Amino acid sequence: MTFSTEQRINNGVSAALPPEHVTEENGSCRRIHFPETIRSHHMLSTRPVNDVYHMHDSYELLLFLGGCTDCYIEHHRYRLKRGDLLIINSQEIHRAVASEGTPYERIATHFYPELVRNYCTEQTDLLSCFEKRKNADRNLLSLTPKSLEHYLYLTDHLHTAVASASFGHDILASTYLLQLLVLANTCFYESTWIPENLMPQLSSQIMRYIDEHLTEDLSIQALADHLYMNRSHMSRKFREQAGCSIQEYMILKRISLAKTLLKQGKSVTDTCELSGFHDYSNFIRTFKKYAQVSPGHYRVTNMEA
């Protein structure tokens, strides 16, 4: 797979990330590290992008500004247009594919929900557009010209605050993020738009079946039998349509579920069974490969209060 060279064009934000911020490749999972509480970049990719399915522990707002780009969020595939806003939580695996010819321009803002949760009230839950919906559902919003202008205004000020070292810069950055979330949630609750899902029916059907049987001892042959298909043909078509193998997708979904269970305080042993791995040694090895830490360490550092 090919990956673009990204040009960061923020006002006041450094163009190059230090080494500890560089993405790490693990099969078809790309884990992205964001040491800071808030991270936001205005990016322009001038080469084709053929991203891999990935997930990250932060929540993401991605504003699309230009290019010929498709975004895959689990069993959905969307063709993006300027002003589209993607809302992605930490459980949703996703990827982007941008063809050459038109630069892929977007603003990606990542934050940890714990930062925002303290500002939520009984009347205003700023995380509801991430958490009060089914996974891989209602991820895509279309901003009005007025909302887009306001969003760009807020991200411009957010980038300036994040890059600053002056007194109060962190507080200012938080206030701009909160305003972005007010805007995103307002659009989320006012929107009645149902975007077209371009994911081919076969891949969508396979992904939904995996979701429904994720905790079971699910094999690719059993999946092929269920669909009355030749296993090799089914696997080849899925890779062509989804950009990864069926096995890779299944593992990512189980890792995502395992992370959720560990955050909830489940033991490592229980998580192994409840997430569909069943084999303890394989679970430990696979989780560490994709999450970069052991399940026990992840549980201790991420367990919800």
Buried (B, 14 or more C-beta within 10 A) or exposed (E): EEBBEBEBBBEEBEEEBEEEEEBEEBBBBBBBBBEBBBBBBBBBBBBBBBBBBBBBBBBBBBBBBBBBBBBBBBBBBBEBBBBBBBBBBBBBBBBBBBEBEEBBBBBBBBBBBEBBEEBBEEEEBBBBBBBEBEBBEBBBBBBEEEBBEBBBEBBBBBBBBBBBEEEEBBEBBBBBBBBBBEBBBEBBEEBEEEBEBEBBEBBBBBBEBBBEBBBEEBEBEBBBEEBEBEBEEBBEBBBEBBBBBBBBBBBBBBBBBBBBBBBEEBBBEEBBBBBBBEEEEEBBEBBBBBBEBBBBBBBEEBEEE
